[in-house]
Amino acid sequence: MTKERMEQLREQIDEINFKILDLMNERGYLAKEIGVLKKAQGINRYDPVRERKMLDRLIQHNDGPFDNGTIEHIFKEIFKASLELQEIDDHKTLLVSRENKNENTVVRVKGVRIGDEQPQFIFGPCSVESYEQTRAVAKRMKEKGLKLFRGGAFKPRTSPYDFQGLGWEGLKILKEIGEEFNLAIVSEIVHPSHIEKALEYVDVIQIGARNMQNFELLKEAGRVKKPVLLKRGMSATIEEFMLAAEYIVSKGNEEIILCERGIRTYERATRNTLDITSVPILKKETHLPVIVDVTHSTGRRDLLLPASKAALAIGADGIMAEVHPDPAVALSDARQQMDLDQFDSFFEQLISNERN
Ligand SMILES: O=C(O)C(=O)C[C@]1(C(=O)O)C=C[C@@H](O)C=C1
């Protein structure tokens, strides 16, 4: 008997649930329409006076069993949800979003396809210090059949007294070495007025973490036909990172590679905290390729291999890491770059892991 009664009651609740659902959605459509009218009249959508009046009237009619506080709470949630509905309508779909374009963007650089099935690798010294130093790394990369070579010529450094890079001289070295070994050159550009001239030297324009919100630089990079490697700012949220990429795409350049390079947190065991889950989030939310810079995120040679494996396992399209013939005497990032032998063993282990 009690069992039957319980079933009856549950059936009634189920029916009421559907009624509430229909009424909620009917209410939602009305709120959306009000939202459109408010927008046209330039009125603020959030109306606390109206909300207060509605709550007062509801409380006057409330015969229980729910107490007034509970009723207020439930309806406040409904108002909040309606407000969100009104805002979604106004939310422009980003060009970088999956919603806007479902298929993956594949960035092509000298025959290498970034964002396609195969993971890709970008290696090279932190800074171009000399022709010999740069060439030694490029030669080792060429022997491994690697194609994407990084090297910093313009170096935005925290301290003005640290090595600032060789500038145009560094880009000349990179170009020469790129031609000798048929490597694609990835190098950072820091000034909007340098973009045009840099096209002669680089195959990929890198925009560094410190410049992720240099909007004039982003716009200029958006105006040219050259792939851009955009690094996540050190304190940037994923949304801010996506909006930075949007600046570039909105000017006409869709050839963007996003690069997770760690964010600043309270943790000091690593140089930055590698936000590994940003990779699948960015892959889900955008159509752009995503790579991970294991050197700047970890700042530790001993973590380069596990961090790279983790990045590929979680869906990264590639890895970036720094290699120097003699890291101990490097002019920047001496503690985190691999020497050539370490590079051999790192790469060997990484690709054998990929094969298995
Ligand atoms: O009545 C309005 O002005 C609405 O926009 C609708 C509504 C609601 O859901 O009831 C939504 C948000 C406002 O803060 C107040 C009320």
PDBQT file of the ligand as one rigid body, heavy atoms in Angstrom, charges set to zero:
ROOT
HETATM    1  O1  LIG A 401      11.601  42.258 -16.186  1.00  0.00    +0.000 OA
HETATM    2  C1  LIG A 401      12.692  42.515 -16.668  1.00  0.00    +0.000 C 
HETATM    3  O2  LIG A 401      13.103  43.667 -16.867  1.00  0.00    +0.000 OA
HETATM    4  C2  LIG A 401      13.543  41.403 -17.094  1.00  0.00    +0.000 C 
HETATM    5  O3  LIG A 401      14.571  41.632 -17.714  1.00  0.00    +0.000 OA
HETATM    6  C3  LIG A 401      13.250  40.028 -16.681  1.00  0.00    +0.000 C 
HETATM    7  C4  LIG A 401      13.928  39.632 -15.389  1.00  0.00    +0.000 C 
HETATM    8  C5  LIG A 401      13.267  38.297 -14.943  1.00  0.00    +0.000 C 
HETATM    9  O4  LIG A 401      13.784  37.245 -15.249  1.00  0.00    +0.000 OA
HETATM   10  O5  LIG A 401      12.214  38.384 -14.299  1.00  0.00    +0.000 OA
HETATM   11  C6  LIG A 401      15.368  39.423 -15.657  1.00  0.00    +0.000 C 
HETATM   12  C7  LIG A 401      16.361  40.235 -15.179  1.00  0.00    +0.000 C 
HETATM   13  C8  LIG A 401      16.113  41.468 -14.449  1.00  0.00    +0.000 C 
HETATM   14  O6  LIG A 401      17.060  41.736 -13.464  1.00  0.00    +0.000 OA
HETATM   15  C9  LIG A 401      14.738  41.495 -13.910  1.00  0.00    +0.000 C 
HETATM   16  C10 LIG A 401      13.766  40.671 -14.363  1.00  0.00    +0.000 C 
ENDROOT
TORSDOF 0
